[in-house]
Amino acid sequence: MKKILITGAAGFIGSHIVDYLLKDGESKNSLRLLIAPWDTLDNIQRKDLEIVIADIRNKKELEKAVQDVEVIYHLASKVGYDGGTYDYFKDTIVDGTKNILELGRKNKVKKIIFFSSTAVYGLPASSGNISGYSEDHPKTYGEGYGQSKLEAEGAIIKASKIWGLSYIILRPTTVFGPRDNGGMTQLIKAIKRKYFFFIGNGANKMDYIYIDNVVRVARTLEKSKIINEDYIVGSTKVLTQKQIVTVIARNLHLPVPTIYISFLIVFPFSFLTKFIWKAVGRKPIFFPNRVKVLSSDFYFDTRKIGKIYDKNEIPFEQGIKKTIKWLINEKNLL
């Protein structure tokens, strides 16, 4: 039986890919999950699936994972906060992808769905406002994460030209939903605990996409005859930060926050808080790059992926309702 391999299957998006493939008719025997030795199985809902524990940087460990595989959902990555050098990301994102490709060629893999990042276009922390970029916008990454993702994209495109691998490159915007402990979860907590404030006037536009939209379009493209294309996977309805906060507050049954503080005040202060958190050995939750993101335009032209949604995009508020329910019922975080 030919297999579908999901690398990074223990992660937020990867675990949802696994769930959706099963929901969409794949048998448990058709899936193989690649999970790093340091990851947990907390996000894996089905414990009876085939799991290969391996480091994507180690080609020999990967051999079993790629054997008899026809399709790869490639999500294995490395994350970091407040920037990060190219060298920090290269071994996992670039070298790991090349390992997957070399073994994929040996095993005659037909198609790869690669989860890249909109960071290939830059991030507000390094590039300033990002307003309506499309897939054709120049790749102007400003830090190591975007550079490594773009180099991995290049390796996949090269493999397609050399040995005929079919690919789909997806660049999700800011994804949120159950199992995510990232920016949206932190935003919901801040509003719930009443320490959220606007940086600037709240009119900056932001692109949040609910997880179910991302996994559904990935599966749709995997099953389709579309090959060798790239897509920015974001919402077709961009909201301002004030609209986003209003939706969250309404679903928490709280008044909308009314405190607005100038960027010119908050930004210098964020350096101090970053220093204090690092001094006590903890990951800062409020730091300069995050201040820039929360006060900048950060949205994309999603007309291309909108054709794949085919009017079935789950709206932002529905996604927020499900995320809040998860935070309350599953994690008791609110």
N, C-alpha and C positions, 0 to 999 in steps of 0.2 A: 504493500500500500504506500502510495506517495504521501509525503507529509507536508504540513505547513509548519514552518519554524517561526516562533516569535522570540526574538532576542529582547532582553530587557523586560521579560514577561512579568516580573515581580513589581514593576513600577506602576505609577498612577495610570498612565495611558496604556501601557502594555497589558496590565491586568484587565482593563476594560476591553481591549482587543480580544483577549481570550474569551471573555464572557460573550461578546457579540458574535464571534465565530460559532460558538456552540449554539447560541440562540438562532443563528441564521442557518443551522442545519448541518454543521460539521460534527462528525462523531468524535468522541473523546480519543479514539485511536488515530485520528488523522492529525492531531495536534501534538507538537513537541515544544516544550517551554525551555528556553535557555535562561538560566538564572545564575547570577554571579555568586561566588562562595560567601561573600559578605552580606548578601541580601537576605531578607526574611521572606517567609511565605505568607505573611499576614494578609496581603491583598489577593491571594489566590483563593477563590471561592470553592473550586473543585480540587480535592486532594488526590483524586484518582487519575490525574492526567500524567502523561509522560514528562518527566522533568530531568533535564541534564544540568548538573551543576558544573559550570566551567567559567574560566576567566577568558573573556573575548580576546585578550592580548596574547593568549597562549594558543597557537595554531593546533598543536597536538591535542590539547584538551577539547578543541572544537570539532575534531574530526567526527566523533560520534554524533554530535548535534546536527551536522549538515548532511549526514548520510541519508540517501533516499528522499531528500527534500525537493519539492517542486516549486514552492513559493516561500519567500522569506518576508516577514514583517520585521524590519530592522529598527529597533528602538534603543538598543543598548547604548549607553552614553555615560557621560560624567557631568555632573552639575556643580556649580559653584555660585557664590554670591559676591557682589561688589567687584565685578570684573573677574580676572583670571587670565594667566598668561597662556599663550599658544602651547607651550611645553606642558602645561598642566593638563590640557585636554587631548593632546595629540595621540598619546599611546592608546587611549580607549576609542576615541571618535575616528581618528584617521587610520591608525595602524590596525585597530580592531575591525574596521570596515574592510580594509584590504585583506585581512585574514578571511573574513566571510566571503569575499569575492573570489579569492583563490580557491577555496574549498568548494564554493558554488560552481565554479567552472569545472572542477574535477567531477562533481556530482550531477552536472547537467541541470542546475537550477534554471527554471524558466523565467521567473519574474520576482523582482524585489520591490517592496513598498518601503521606501526609506523615509523615516521621520527626521527631516532636517530642522531648520529653525528660521524664523524671520530675522534672526540676528545676523544673517548673511547680508542684510541691508543696513546693518547698524542698529544701535539701540539709543534711546534718548540720553542715556548716561554719557555716551561718547559722541553722538551725532546730532543731538538736539531734537527738535520736533520731527516726527515721521508722519507725514500726512498723505494718505491715499496712494502709497506706492503699489505698483502692480508687479507681476512676475517679471516684466521686462526692465524694471528699474535696475540701474547699475548696482553691483554688489559692493557696497562700501562699508564693510564690516569695520568696527572700530576697536575690537578686542578679540581675545584668543578664542572664545567660544564660537563666534561667528566665523572666524577664519578657519577653524578646524572643521566645522560643519560644511563650509563651502569646499574645502579640499576633499572631504569625503564624497560630496556630490560629484566632484570632478572624477574621482576614482570610479564611481558607478557609471558615469557617462562614458568613460574610457573603456570599461569592461563591455558596455553595450556595443561599442564600435568594433572592439577586437574580437569578441566571441559571441555576440548576438544576444546578450542578456537583455530582457525587457525590464523596464523600470518605471516607477512612478515616484516622484519626489514630492513630499508634502512638507510645507512650512507652516505649522500651526502658529496662530497668534497666541494670546494668553488663554490657556485652557483651564477650565475650572469644573468642579463637580465632586461627588463623593470619592473619598480616598486621597484627595489632594490636600496637602498641608501647606501649600504655597501662598501666593499673594492674595487670592480671593478669600481663603479661609482666614488669613490674618486680618483682612479688611472687615469681614463679618464679625470677627471677635472684637475688633476695635470699636465698631459701631455698637455692638451689644453691650460692651463694658463702658461705653460712653467716654472713651478717650480719643475718638477720631476727631480730626479737624481738617478743613480744606486748606491745601497749600495753593494760594492764589484764589481765583474766583470760582473754580469748579467748572469752568466752561471748556476745559481741554477735553478732546475726544479720545476715547479709549476703545479697544477692540477685545472684548472677552467672548470666548466661544465655549459653549457647553460641551462636555466630554462626549455625550452621545452623538452629537453632530459629527465630531471628528472621526470616531470609530466607524460610523455608518458610511461616510464618504470614502474612507479608506477601503472598506470591504467592497463597496460599489465599484471602485476603480480597480480593485484586484480582480474582480469577476468579469469586468468589462473587456472589450477588445482594445481599449485605449492603452497605448504604451508610449514610453519615452516622453512623458510630459511632466511638467512641474506645476504645482498649485500652492497658492497661499490659502490656508484653511482658516478663515476667520468668519465673523458674523457679517451678514448682509445688511444689518441694521446697526450702525455705529451709534453709541450713546455718549453723552458728556459725562464727566465724572459726577456731576451733581445728579444727573438722571440715574446713574448706577447706584449711588448712595441712597437716593430716594427710594428706589425699588427694594433695596436691602432693608432699610429702616422700616418700610411699610410691612414687609414680611416678617420682621421681628416685632411688629406692633409697638414701634418706638417712634418718637418724633424725629424728623430729619435734623441732623446736626446743623448748627448755625454759626459755628466758629470758623472764621476765615483768617489765616495768617499769611503775611507776605512771604514769598519765596526768599526775598533778601534777608529775612530774619531767620527762617527755618534752615536754610542751606548751611550757613556757618555753624549753627548750633548742632547740625547733624554730625559734623566732624568730631565734636566733643563727645557726643553719645557713642559714636563708633569707637573712639579711644577707650572710653570707660568700659564698654561691654567686652572689648578684646582684652583689656587689662585684667578682668576677672575670669577670663578664659571661656567666655560664652559667645555664641554667634550673635552679632548685633541684629536687632529687628528694625532699626531705624538708622539708616546710613546714607551718605551723600548720593550714591547712585539711585537709591530708592526714592529719595526726595525728587530727583530729576524726573524719574519715571512718572511719579504721581502728579507732577505739575506740567507735564508736556503732552502734546498731541502724540498719540501712538496708535495709528489705525492704518488700514490698508484697503486697496481696491480689491474687492472680492467677487467681482462679476464673473470671473472664470469658474471659480468653485461654486458660485451660485447656480450655475447650470446643472451641476451634479446634485445639489440639494433638491432641485426640482420642486420648490415651494414647500418642502417638508422639514425645513429647518426648525428645530426646537427653539422657541424664543428665550431671550435672556431671563425674563421673570420666572418662567417655568423651571429653568435650570436652577435659579436661585432657591426656589421653593424646595426642590429635591436636595440641594446641597445643605440647606439649613436643617431639613429633616434628618439627614445623615449625621450632621454634627450633633444634633440633640439625641437621636435614638441610638446611634452606633458608637459614637465617641464621647458623648456626654461633655462636649467641649464648650457648650454655651450655658 
